[in-house]
Amino acid sequence: MERLDVIDKDIWALELETLKQLAVSSDDFISTQLKMEVSTGKAFIAKTIDGVAVPAGITQTEAVTKIVRLGRMLRFLAVSATPEVFKALSEDRQIRWPESSCFAFFWQGIEDDQCSADSL
């Protein structure tokens, strides 16, 4: 977040805390807060952060709301950090949800950066 020079971090305090919890131990968050099997929880988190609606069978708990809000923040961050990508995606008629596609582009860059750093 520091590299992105995000201002008004207090607005995103809940979402940033959720992100930190997932970074420290996603398995613990999934089992204790989401009360799901780890594999199911990881798939749920990935889809929800990407913007997929919470499935009807999932109880709307505080933890689920945290993941929904985190996804909203991350998509907003991706669009804000890469407006040229979002604009191009918005103009492509084949892209049905440019915010989600922009987030995927943004996230893949982060993963690539982390994988490169890990290999040093």
C-alpha positions as a Python dict, from the first residue, in 0.01 Angstrom:
ca = {
    (1, 'M'): (0, 0, 0),
    (2, 'E'): (291, 230, 71),
    (3, 'R'): (425, 189, -283),
    (4, 'L'): (87, 296, -419),
    (5, 'D'): (91, 606, -198),
    (6, 'V'): (-264, 542, -82),
    (7, 'I'): (-404, 838, 107),
    (8, 'D'): (-690, 832, 355),
    (9, 'K'): (-603, 477, 461),
    (10, 'D'): (-839, 519, 756),
    (11, 'I'): (-1132, 501, 513),
    (12, 'W'): (-1018, 149, 425),
    (13, 'A'): (-918, 43, 779),
    (14, 'L'): (-1155, -256, 796),
    (15, 'E'): (-1058, -377, 451),
    (16, 'L'): (-686, -334, 517),
    (17, 'E'): (-719, -528, 844),
    (18, 'T'): (-896, -809, 659),
    (19, 'L'): (-622, -810, 395),
    (20, 'K'): (-360, -830, 669),
    (21, 'Q'): (-542, -1120, 838),
    (22, 'L'): (-553, -1307, 508),
    (23, 'A'): (-186, -1236, 441),
    (24, 'V'): (-81, -1360, 786),
    (25, 'S'): (-297, -1672, 789),
    (26, 'S'): (-571, -1720, 535),
    (27, 'D'): (-626, -2075, 660),
    (28, 'D'): (-701, -1946, 1011),
    (29, 'F'): (-935, -1674, 880),
    (30, 'I'): (-1119, -1931, 667),
    (31, 'S'): (-1160, -2191, 940),
    (32, 'T'): (-1235, -1961, 1236),
    (33, 'Q'): (-1418, -1668, 1079),
    (34, 'L'): (-1570, -1802, 759),
    (35, 'K'): (-1616, -2146, 918),
    (36, 'M'): (-1541, -2324, 592),
    (37, 'E'): (-1305, -2593, 477),
    (38, 'V'): (-982, -2426, 365),
    (39, 'S'): (-1011, -2530, -1),
    (40, 'T'): (-1375, -2414, -18),
    (41, 'G'): (-1287, -2090, 161),
    (42, 'K'): (-998, -2007, -69),
    (43, 'A'): (-1219, -2054, -375),
    (44, 'F'): (-1492, -1844, -212),
    (45, 'I'): (-1246, -1564, -129),
    (46, 'A'): (-1099, -1560, -481),
    (47, 'K'): (-1440, -1544, -648),
    (48, 'T'): (-1581, -1290, -404),
    (49, 'I'): (-1282, -1059, -431),
    (50, 'D'): (-1319, -1083, -807),
    (51, 'G'): (-1675, -956, -769),
    (52, 'V'): (-1888, -1269, -801),
    (53, 'A'): (-2206, -1246, -593),
    (54, 'V'): (-2212, -1442, -270),
    (55, 'P'): (-2385, -1775, -344),
    (56, 'A'): (-2732, -1827, -196),
    (57, 'G'): (-2608, -2111, 27),
    (58, 'I'): (-2354, -1891, 207),
    (59, 'T'): (-2476, -1726, 526),
    (60, 'Q'): (-2417, -1350, 523),
    (61, 'T'): (-2188, -1329, 828),
    (62, 'E'): (-1956, -1048, 935),
    (63, 'A'): (-1662, -1240, 786),
    (64, 'V'): (-1840, -1276, 451),
    (65, 'T'): (-1913, -903, 453),
    (66, 'K'): (-1543, -836, 521),
    (67, 'I'): (-1447, -1033, 211),
    (68, 'V'): (-1709, -856, -2),
    (69, 'R'): (-1584, -517, 117),
    (70, 'L'): (-1221, -618, 62),
    (71, 'G'): (-1305, -715, -297),
    (72, 'R'): (-1474, -381, -355),
    (73, 'M'): (-1170, -195, -220),
    (74, 'L'): (-922, -399, -425),
    (75, 'R'): (-1118, -347, -748),
    (76, 'F'): (-1143, 26, -671),
    (77, 'L'): (-769, 36, -602),
    (78, 'A'): (-691, -145, -927),
    (79, 'V'): (-904, 94, -1133),
    (80, 'S'): (-751, 395, -955),
    (81, 'A'): (-394, 271, -999),
    (82, 'T'): (-433, 172, -1365),
    (83, 'P'): (-692, 405, -1522),
    (84, 'E'): (-555, 350, -1872),
    (85, 'V'): (-611, -25, -1837),
    (86, 'F'): (-962, 30, -1705),
    (87, 'K'): (-1040, 268, -1994),
    (88, 'A'): (-921, 16, -2252),
    (89, 'L'): (-1118, -265, -2088),
    (90, 'S'): (-1430, -45, -2068),
    (91, 'E'): (-1413, 17, -2441),
    (92, 'D'): (-1387, -355, -2525),
    (93, 'R'): (-1738, -488, -2591),
    (94, 'Q'): (-1625, -843, -2506),
    (95, 'I'): (-1537, -741, -2148),
    (96, 'R'): (-1856, -763, -1942),
    (97, 'W'): (-1714, -634, -1615),
    (98, 'P'): (-1409, -413, -1667),
    (99, 'E'): (-1354, -355, -1292),
    (100, 'S'): (-1297, -726, -1239),
    (101, 'S'): (-1072, -758, -1544),
    (102, 'C'): (-874, -453, -1431),
    (103, 'F'): (-828, -611, -1089),
    (104, 'A'): (-704, -934, -1252),
    (105, 'F'): (-450, -734, -1453),
    (106, 'F'): (-343, -544, -1141),
    (107, 'W'): (-318, -856, -924),
    (108, 'Q'): (-117, -1050, -1180),
    (109, 'G'): (140, -771, -1175),
    (110, 'I'): (164, -797, -797),
    (111, 'E'): (201, -1176, -814),
    (112, 'D'): (471, -1143, -1079),
    (113, 'D'): (657, -890, -863),
    (114, 'Q'): (636, -1117, -559),
    (115, 'C'): (743, -1427, -751),
    (116, 'S'): (1039, -1238, -892),
    (117, 'A'): (1138, -1117, -545),
    (118, 'D'): (1108, -1469, -404),
    (119, 'S'): (1343, -1609, -664),
    (120, 'L'): (1625, -1366, -583),
}
